Every structure is written in C-alpha cells, then in structure tokens.
Amino acid sequence: MTAFSLHPASELDKDFIFEAFRASMREYVEWAWGWNEEFQRDGFWANLPVHKFNLICVDGQNAGALYVEESAQSHGVRTIFLRPEFQGLGVGSAVLAQETARAKSANKHVLLKVIKINPAKRLYDRLGFKVVHEDDATYHMQWG
C-alpha cells in the first residue's frame, strides 16, 4: 500500500481536480450518460464546490480527490477518483478504509454510488460495501 495524505482543496486546485476526474472517469460517464465537455465541467462545479474537496496526495504529488458529505446518519462519498497512474497501488483502498473507520467511530454508514462498468465496484465489494439499490447506470452502495 502506498502512503497518502489528504489536504483541503482551494480554488487553485480546480483545474487539477477536473482534469483528474476526466482522466479517471470519462470512460464510465460516457458509457452511462454521454460526455459533453462543457456540460460536464459546468455541472461538476455546480454540484461539487471545490472547498469541500480534499486532494489525495502521494509522495508529495496530487494523485486525485475525495469529496465527502457528512450528515447525522452517514458519510456520503460523493466522489473519489485517482489519476490512472496512481490506480492499483492501494491508495483508493486506504482512503476508503480511513473513511469507513471515521464513520464507524461516529456510528454512521458510508454511502456511495458507482457506475456499473467502473471496475472500482470490485474494490467497494472487497471493503464490505453492499448494493442497496440500482438504476440503469449505477449501483447505490452502503457500508456499515
């Protein structure tokens, strides 16, 4: 497993965050709903304010991003992604293990959605997430 750290994102990180999202998620988004660059960029920032992101850093490099919304009952992982060169190193597993530990200590569930063709589903299964609902394009999953 590769060590990582999380750092709050700022406006200066917007280009990196969206580029990392595009590099890691475009294929799956395109399969599920189609990809229109302007629509994706505008919708991304309209729904996911940059100040709620944490950058995932590996060896001092920005590797990806995490966005979690907390409520009284759950931690909702709105999105987590890693640039392709950082995938398969155990970083995503470690980030999510940390998030599930945080939720467990607060007596909460962790919720997330994954596009059906995204191989990250196998990671979520390994970590103990269970499908609680599905639609045409996504699985809605819960841990705890």
Backbone as ProteinMPNN parsed JSONL, in Angstrom:
{"seq_chain_A": "MTAFSLHPASELDKDFIFEAFRASMREYVEWAWGWNEEFQRDGFWANLPVHKFNLICVDGQNAGALYVEESAQSHGVRTIFLRPEFQGLGVGSAVLAQETARAKSANKHVLLKVIKINPAKRLYDRLGFKVVHEDDATYHMQWG", "coords_chain_A": {"N_chain_A": [[0.842, -1.18, 0.0], [0.536, 2.166, -0.821], [1.545, 5.1, 0.826], [-0.497, 7.881, 1.717], [-1.773, 11.267, 1.834], [-4.258, 13.619, 2.897], [-5.434, 16.766, 1.812], [-6.996, 19.913, 2.196], [-8.741, 21.276, -0.565], [-8.408, 24.122, -2.779], [-9.466, 27.044, -4.623], [-7.39, 27.241, -6.447], [-6.888, 24.66, -7.119], [-8.77, 23.738, -8.853], [-8.469, 23.211, -11.673], [-6.706, 20.989, -11.677], [-8.306, 19.108, -10.24], [-10.607, 18.76, -11.891], [-9.388, 17.831, -14.258], [-8.209, 15.459, -13.335], [-10.521, 14.07, -12.644], [-11.682, 13.843, -15.211], [-9.699, 12.291, -16.521], [-9.818, 9.906, -15.092], [-12.508, 9.134, -14.99], [-13.988, 9.624, -17.336], [-14.504, 7.632, -19.331], [-16.395, 5.965, -18.068], [-18.499, 7.701, -17.375], [-19.175, 8.529, -19.919], [-20.164, 6.123, -20.979], [-22.413, 5.76, -19.33], [-24.012, 8.158, -19.474], [-23.21, 9.73, -21.564], [-20.791, 12.101, -22.813], [-20.297, 15.452, -22.62], [-18.2, 17.982, -22.859], [-18.38, 20.732, -21.921], [-20.845, 20.684, -20.551], [-20.257, 18.717, -18.629], [-18.113, 19.904, -17.16], [-19.294, 22.333, -16.223], [-21.509, 21.312, -14.792], [-20.202, 19.702, -12.937], [-18.827, 21.537, -11.235], [-21.012, 23.035, -10.391], [-22.367, 21.269, -8.778], [-20.511, 20.259, -7.003], [-18.827, 21.889, -4.863], [-15.607, 23.35, -4.779], [-14.325, 23.843, -2.329], [-15.131, 21.807, -0.677], [-13.726, 19.593, -1.323], [-11.073, 17.239, -0.775], [-7.716, 16.962, -1.542], [-6.035, 14.099, -2.668], [-2.937, 13.058, -1.881], [0.141, 11.663, -2.932], [3.349, 10.802, -2.192], [4.014, 13.539, -2.198], [2.783, 14.432, -4.49], [-0.135, 15.53, -6.247], [-2.638, 13.231, -6.497], [-5.284, 12.592, -6.787], [-8.738, 13.067, -5.838], [-11.118, 13.553, -3.181], [-14.446, 13.728, -2.091], [-16.601, 14.215, 0.439], [-19.746, 14.169, 1.939], [-21.105, 14.847, 4.989], [-23.63, 13.727, 7.199], [-26.046, 13.497, 9.878], [-26.515, 10.781, 9.987], [-24.825, 9.519, 8.147], [-21.827, 9.202, 6.109], [-21.459, 10.457, 3.076], [-19.906, 9.501, 0.261], [-19.402, 11.419, -2.217], [-17.777, 11.607, -4.438], [-14.819, 9.946, -5.448], [-11.677, 9.78, -6.822], [-8.788, 8.789, -8.66], [-5.909, 9.721, -10.473], [-5.016, 7.873, -13.407], [-2.351, 6.822, -13.268], [-1.954, 6.46, -10.581], [-3.65, 4.548, -9.787], [-4.448, 1.241, -8.624], [-2.492, 0.918, -6.721], [-3.201, 0.643, -4.133], [-4.012, 2.922, -2.907], [-6.638, 4.022, -3.151], [-8.065, 2.07, -1.723], [-6.958, 2.448, 0.836], [-7.697, 5.107, 1.394], [-10.499, 4.877, 1.436], [-10.756, 2.986, 3.484], [-9.883, 4.508, 5.628], [-11.936, 6.4, 5.658], [-14.182, 4.769, 6.204], [-13.476, 3.926, 8.759], [-13.553, 6.369, 10.128], [-16.297, 6.879, 9.905], [-17.327, 4.661, 11.273], [-16.406, 5.144, 13.884], [-18.023, 7.253, 14.494], [-20.418, 6.085, 14.519], [-21.818, 5.769, 12.069], [-23.075, 5.191, 8.707], [-21.486, 4.553, 5.521], [-22.042, 5.877, 2.394], [-22.213, 5.465, -1.134], [-22.14, 5.879, -4.725], [-21.661, 4.019, -7.7], [-20.736, 3.825, -11.077], [-21.967, 1.327, -13.184], [-20.149, -0.048, -14.934], [-17.694, 0.564, -13.928], [-14.627, -0.525, -12.749], [-13.979, -0.073, -10.094], [-15.996, -0.935, -8.516], [-15.407, -3.547, -7.682], [-13.466, -3.064, -5.733], [-15.031, -1.712, -3.796], [-16.77, -3.787, -3.12], [-14.904, -5.586, -1.955], [-14.195, -4.107, 0.284], [-16.41, -4.316, 1.82], [-18.758, -2.972, 1.183], [-22.223, -2.937, 0.315], [-24.642, -3.481, -2.23], [-27.469, -1.519, -2.256], [-29.405, -0.466, -3.778], [-30.185, -0.049, -7.232], [-29.931, 1.515, -10.446], [-30.397, 2.133, -13.964], [-27.79, 2.865, -14.676], [-26.122, 2.99, -12.395], [-24.857, 1.601, -9.294], [-26.04, 1.841, -6.026], [-24.467, 2.005, -3.027], [-23.739, 0.782, 0.304], [-21.946, 0.941, 3.337], [-21.572, -0.469, 6.514]], "CA_chain_A": [[0.0, 0.0, 0.0], [1.252, 3.424, -0.917], [1.096, 6.096, 1.801], [-1.173, 9.047, 1.138], [-2.264, 12.273, 2.764], [-5.379, 14.413, 2.389], [-5.26, 18.202, 2.025], [-8.134, 20.679, 1.683], [-8.558, 21.894, -1.884], [-8.738, 25.539, -2.905], [-9.774, 27.471, -5.997], [-6.215, 26.988, -7.282], [-6.842, 23.234, -7.45], [-9.903, 23.368, -9.705], [-8.039, 22.598, -12.931], [-6.218, 19.644, -11.392], [-9.409, 18.23, -9.835], [-11.435, 18.367, -13.037], [-8.571, 17.03, -15.176], [-8.092, 14.124, -12.743], [-11.841, 13.464, -12.825], [-11.824, 13.474, -16.62], [-8.766, 11.204, -16.848], [-10.174, 8.655, -14.429], [-13.938, 8.806, -15.023], [-14.685, 9.931, -18.58], [-14.976, 6.41, -19.996], [-17.571, 5.449, -17.385], [-19.553, 8.701, -17.54], [-19.589, 8.463, -21.327], [-20.992, 4.921, -21.118], [-23.663, 5.904, -18.589], [-24.842, 9.302, -19.825], [-22.594, 10.528, -22.625], [-19.847, 13.109, -22.323], [-20.244, 16.754, -23.248], [-17.172, 18.621, -22.023], [-18.874, 21.933, -21.244], [-21.874, 20.249, -19.607], [-19.601, 18.021, -17.523], [-17.358, 20.865, -16.343], [-20.226, 23.233, -15.538], [-22.282, 20.526, -13.825], [-19.292, 19.253, -11.892], [-18.603, 22.613, -10.26], [-22.295, 23.472, -9.834], [-22.808, 20.282, -7.792], [-19.425, 19.858, -6.111], [-17.983, 23.056, -4.582], [-14.194, 22.986, -4.613], [-13.894, 23.925, -0.929], [-15.495, 20.573, 0.025], [-12.827, 18.532, -1.776], [-9.736, 17.014, -0.242], [-6.79, 16.382, -2.508], [-5.331, 12.893, -2.245], [-1.545, 13.26, -2.281], [1.037, 10.516, -2.81], [4.742, 11.234, -2.374], [4.055, 14.967, -2.486], [2.109, 14.743, -5.758], [-1.582, 15.399, -6.274], [-2.97, 11.976, -7.169], [-6.721, 12.5, -7.014], [-9.55, 13.892, -4.946], [-12.184, 12.942, -2.404], [-15.491, 14.654, -1.681], [-17.496, 13.523, 1.366], [-20.777, 14.967, 2.61], [-21.481, 14.203, 6.241], [-24.912, 14.046, 7.816], [-26.159, 12.887, 11.2], [-26.569, 9.33, 9.851], [-23.915, 8.899, 7.18], [-20.802, 9.881, 5.324], [-21.739, 10.201, 1.666], [-18.767, 9.717, -0.629], [-19.977, 11.917, -3.475], [-16.859, 11.161, -5.48], [-13.415, 9.67, -5.163], [-11.009, 9.365, -8.057], [-7.325, 8.88, -8.726], [-5.368, 9.717, -11.828], [-4.715, 6.479, -13.774], [-1.023, 6.354, -12.854], [-1.982, 6.185, -9.147], [-4.605, 3.475, -9.531], [-3.869, -0.083, -8.456], [-1.401, 0.96, -5.739], [-3.776, 0.521, -2.795], [-4.342, 4.244, -2.365], [-8.097, 4.115, -3.016], [-8.446, 1.193, -0.601], [-6.542, 3.084, 2.084], [-8.531, 6.295, 1.606], [-11.83, 4.441, 1.844], [-10.644, 2.356, 4.805], [-9.836, 5.615, 6.59], [-13.27, 6.996, 5.72], [-15.081, 3.858, 6.921], [-13.086, 3.977, 10.179], [-14.111, 7.619, 10.662], [-17.748, 6.697, 10.027], [-17.585, 3.681, 12.336], [-16.194, 5.793, 15.184], [-19.153, 8.161, 14.699], [-21.629, 5.254, 14.438], [-22.509, 6.153, 10.835], [-22.896, 4.421, 7.482], [-20.847, 5.236, 4.394], [-22.834, 5.695, 1.18], [-21.611, 5.914, -2.385], [-22.682, 5.354, -5.979], [-20.624, 3.674, -8.661], [-21.234, 3.492, -12.405], [-21.945, -0.134, -13.27], [-18.987, -0.629, -15.626], [-16.462, 1.016, -13.275], [-14.018, -1.626, -12.002], [-13.887, 0.268, -8.672], [-17.03, -1.715, -7.815], [-14.74, -4.683, -7.026], [-12.855, -2.514, -4.52], [-16.09, -1.458, -2.826], [-17.195, -5.11, -2.645], [-13.855, -6.093, -1.056], [-14.203, -3.328, 1.522], [-17.625, -4.624, 2.565], [-19.94, -2.221, 0.747], [-23.29, -3.766, -0.242], [-25.588, -2.793, -3.11], [-28.768, -1.34, -1.606], [-30.324, -0.018, -4.829], [-29.514, 0.187, -8.511], [-30.719, 2.043, -11.553], [-29.819, 1.672, -15.235], [-26.367, 3.193, -14.835], [-25.31, 2.986, -11.175], [-25.168, 0.879, -8.06], [-26.005, 2.639, -4.807], [-23.862, 1.07, -2.088], [-23.653, 1.206, 1.696], [-21.062, 0.222, 4.262], [-21.904, -0.293, 7.922]], "C_chain_A": [[0.88, 1.233, 0.0], [0.68, 4.41, 0.092], [0.472, 7.282, 1.071], [-1.433, 10.048, 2.243], [-3.406, 13.017, 2.085], [-5.149, 15.867, 2.76], [-6.461, 18.931, 1.466], [-7.791, 21.336, 0.342], [-8.943, 23.368, -1.828], [-9.08, 25.831, -4.369], [-8.618, 27.177, -6.948], [-6.125, 25.545, -7.746], [-7.921, 22.802, -8.442], [-9.473, 22.685, -11.002], [-7.546, 21.179, -12.7], [-7.376, 18.689, -11.088], [-10.223, 17.8, -11.044], [-10.646, 17.512, -14.026], [-8.405, 15.604, -14.647], [-9.414, 13.371, -12.861], [-12.0, 12.975, -14.262], [-10.945, 12.266, -16.96], [-9.207, 9.866, -16.263], [-11.617, 8.214, -14.663], [-14.631, 8.982, -16.369], [-15.274, 8.697, -19.251], [-16.291, 5.915, -19.382], [-18.756, 6.402, -17.51], [-20.092, 8.657, -18.968], [-20.506, 7.263, -21.56], [-22.375, 5.137, -20.509], [-24.575, 6.993, -19.143], [-24.348, 10.091, -21.03], [-21.703, 11.594, -22.007], [-19.91, 14.342, -23.201], [-19.341, 17.592, -22.349], [-17.711, 19.822, -21.245], [-19.92, 21.577, -20.191], [-21.247, 19.578, -18.392], [-18.887, 19.0, -16.597], [-18.308, 21.77, -15.553], [-21.01, 22.495, -14.456], [-21.442, 20.061, -12.655], [-19.163, 20.323, -10.822], [-19.906, 23.149, -9.678], [-22.74, 22.549, -8.696], [-21.762, 19.933, -6.74], [-18.503, 21.058, -5.84], [-16.553, 22.649, -4.222], [-13.766, 22.981, -3.144], [-14.278, 22.681, -0.116], [-14.641, 19.376, -0.405], [-11.606, 18.439, -0.884], [-8.906, 16.427, -1.372], [-6.164, 15.144, -1.881], [-3.918, 13.028, -2.784], [-0.725, 12.004, -1.99], [2.44, 11.004, -3.116], [4.833, 12.694, -2.812], [3.388, 15.381, -3.786], [0.602, 14.635, -5.593], [-1.928, 14.181, -7.12], [-4.444, 11.88, -7.519], [-7.453, 13.37, -6.022], [-10.666, 13.064, -4.318], [-13.152, 14.034, -1.99], [-16.483, 13.861, -0.832], [-18.475, 14.526, 1.957], [-21.215, 14.204, 3.854], [-22.853, 14.683, 6.695], [-24.942, 13.381, 9.181], [-26.099, 11.36, 11.12], [-25.454, 8.721, 9.009], [-22.805, 9.827, 6.713], [-21.096, 9.499, 3.879], [-20.511, 10.521, 0.834], [-19.359, 10.121, -1.975], [-19.1, 11.525, -4.646], [-15.481, 10.928, -4.881], [-12.814, 9.213, -6.485], [-9.519, 9.608, -7.934], [-6.916, 8.928, -10.18], [-4.927, 8.29, -12.147], [-3.362, 5.978, -13.282], [-0.945, 6.054, -11.352], [-2.98, 5.086, -8.789], [-3.867, 2.146, -9.399], [-2.729, -0.152, -7.454], [-1.899, 0.794, -4.303], [-4.188, 1.842, -2.176], [-5.855, 4.383, -2.154], [-8.605, 3.272, -1.863], [-8.139, 1.861, 0.729], [-7.397, 4.31, 2.397], [-9.909, 5.873, 2.096], [-11.818, 3.719, 3.187], [-10.596, 3.426, 5.891], [-11.219, 6.229, 6.757], [-14.247, 6.081, 6.452], [-14.742, 3.83, 8.407], [-13.628, 5.245, 10.836], [-15.615, 7.481, 10.891], [-18.081, 5.742, 11.174], [-17.435, 4.331, 13.709], [-17.323, 6.767, 15.514], [-20.489, 7.42, 14.628], [-22.484, 5.6, 13.218], [-22.249, 5.137, 9.724], [-22.049, 5.233, 6.514], [-21.664, 4.874, 3.155], [-22.032, 6.157, -0.014], [-22.379, 5.328, -3.552], [-21.509, 5.055, -6.886], [-21.291, 3.32, -9.986], [-20.981, 2.008, -12.642], [-20.707, -0.712, -13.95], [-17.662, -0.219, -14.983], [-15.865, -0.133, -12.462], [-13.812, -1.314, -10.517], [-14.955, -0.474, -7.866], [-16.404, -2.894, -7.088], [-14.062, -4.237, -5.722], [-13.914, -2.32, -3.444], [-16.624, -2.779, -2.257], [-16.189, -5.661, -1.633], [-13.864, -5.393, 0.296], [-15.482, -3.533, 2.343], [-18.833, -3.779, 2.236], [-20.93, -3.198, 0.124], [-24.185, -2.906, -1.125], [-26.93, -2.731, -2.39], [-29.837, -0.882, -2.601], [-29.519, 0.055, -6.115], [-30.49, 0.806, -9.489], [-30.029, 1.588, -12.837], [-28.319, 1.831, -15.298], [-25.521, 2.975, -13.593], [-25.801, 1.985, -10.146], [-25.069, 1.873, -6.915], [-25.55, 1.658, -3.725], [-23.77, 1.678, -0.692], [-22.692, 0.319, 2.449], [-21.542, 0.526, 5.669], [-23.373, -0.308, 8.223]], "O_chain_A": [[1.856, 1.316, 0.746], [-0.539, 4.543, 0.205], [0.869, 7.631, -0.041], [-1.33, 9.733, 3.428], [-3.507, 13.041, 0.858], [-4.724, 16.175, 3.874], [-6.914, 18.61, 0.367], [-6.7, 21.874, 0.153], [-9.696, 23.802, -0.956], [-8.986, 24.956, -5.229], [-8.84, 26.896, -8.126], [-5.369, 25.236, -8.668], [-7.981, 21.635, -8.828], [-10.062, 21.675, -11.386], [-7.918, 20.263, -13.434], [-7.42, 17.581, -11.623], [-10.503, 16.614, -11.214], [-11.192, 16.558, -14.579], [-8.453, 14.647, -15.419], [-9.427, 12.173, -13.145], [-12.403, 11.837, -14.5], [-11.402, 11.328, -17.613], [-8.993, 8.816, -16.87], [-11.919, 7.027, -14.544], [-15.764, 8.529, -16.53], [-16.423, 8.719, -19.693], [-17.194, 5.494, -20.104], [-19.886, 5.965, -17.726], [-21.299, 8.737, -19.195], [-21.512, 7.376, -22.26], [-23.386, 4.749, -21.094], [-25.781, 6.782, -19.271], [-25.013, 11.031, -21.466], [-21.843, 11.942, -20.834], [-19.608, 14.278, -24.393], [-19.691, 17.875, -21.203], [-17.514, 19.911, -20.033], [-19.891, 22.099, -19.076], [-21.653, 19.833, -17.258], [-19.043, 18.926, -15.378], [-18.137, 21.947, -14.347], [-21.158, 22.991, -13.34], [-21.91, 20.028, -11.517], [-19.364, 20.051, -9.638], [-19.901, 23.673, -8.564], [-23.408, 22.99, -7.76], [-22.096, 19.37, -5.698], [-17.495, 21.22, -6.528], [-16.336, 21.714, -3.451], [-12.916, 22.177, -2.762], [-13.808, 22.513, 1.009], [-14.824, 18.27, 0.102], [-11.16, 19.432, -0.31], [-9.342, 15.512, -2.069], [-5.806, 15.147, -0.703], [-3.714, 13.104, -3.996], [-0.878, 11.37, -0.946], [2.688, 11.56, -4.186], [5.628, 13.042, -3.685], [3.421, 16.556, -4.151], [0.111, 13.754, -4.886], [-1.568, 14.099, -8.294], [-4.817, 11.163, -8.447], [-6.881, 14.289, -5.437], [-11.09, 12.036, -4.846], [-12.744, 15.124, -1.589], [-17.131, 12.941, -1.329], [-18.082, 15.597, 2.417], [-21.644, 13.053, 3.771], [-23.192, 15.862, 6.594], [-23.959, 12.765, 9.592], [-25.679, 10.71, 12.077], [-25.164, 7.532, 9.139], [-22.846, 11.044, 6.896], [-20.988, 8.329, 3.511], [-20.12, 11.682, 0.716], [-19.764, 9.272, -2.769], [-19.594, 11.158, -5.712], [-15.049, 11.609, -3.95], [-13.376, 8.365, -7.176], [-9.059, 10.495, -7.216], [-7.507, 8.253, -11.023], [-4.504, 7.565, -11.246], [-3.244, 4.81, -12.911], [0.03, 5.456, -10.898], [-3.132, 4.738, -7.618], [-2.802, 1.951, -9.986], [-2.064, -1.183, -7.349], [-1.103, 0.804, -3.364], [-4.663, 1.877, -1.041], [-6.295, 4.816, -1.089], [-9.476, 3.705, -1.109], [-8.963, 1.844, 1.643], [-7.776, 4.522, 3.549], [-10.43, 6.439, 3.057], [-12.776, 3.828, 3.952], [-11.2, 3.266, 6.952], [-11.629, 6.545, 7.874], [-15.06, 6.561, 7.241], [-15.645, 3.719, 9.236], [-14.107, 5.203, 11.969], [-16.143, 7.904, 11.92], [-19.005, 5.988, 11.949], [-18.25, 4.092, 14.6], [-17.555, 7.074, 16.683], [-21.554, 8.035, 14.669], [-23.706, 5.711, 13.313], [-21.321, 4.332, 9.803], [-21.908, 6.447, 6.664], [-21.94, 3.7, 2.906], [-21.266, 7.117, 0.071], [-23.168, 4.398, -3.389], [-20.49, 5.745, -6.852], [-22.289, 2.601, -10.014], [-19.904, 1.498, -12.334], [-20.257, -1.79, -13.56], [-16.603, -0.626, -15.461], [-16.532, -0.664, -11.574], [-13.497, -2.223, -9.75], [-14.818, -0.621, -6.652], [-16.826, -3.217, -5.978], [-14.089, -4.96, -4.726], [-13.712, -2.725, -2.299], [-16.897, -2.879, -1.061], [-16.58, -6.148, -0.572], [-13.577, -6.004, 1.325], [-15.615, -2.983, 3.435], [-19.843, -3.854, 2.936], [-20.531, -4.17, -0.516], [-24.456, -1.747, -0.809], [-27.466, -3.755, -1.967], [-31.03, -0.91, -2.297], [-28.298, 0.206, -6.078], [-31.705, 0.644, -9.376], [-29.152, 0.727, -12.783], [-27.637, 1.011, -15.913], [-24.31, 2.791, -13.71], [-26.965, 1.584, -10.123], [-24.121, 2.657, -6.845], [-26.167, 0.611, -3.527], [-23.729, 2.897, -0.521], [-22.631, -0.892, 2.233], [-21.882, 1.668, 5.976], [-23.767, -0.168, 9.381]]}, "name": "protein", "num_of_chains": 1, "seq": "MTAFSLHPASELDKDFIFEAFRASMREYVEWAWGWNEEFQRDGFWANLPVHKFNLICVDGQNAGALYVEESAQSHGVRTIFLRPEFQGLGVGSAVLAQETARAKSANKHVLLKVIKINPAKRLYDRLGFKVVHEDDATYHMQWG"}
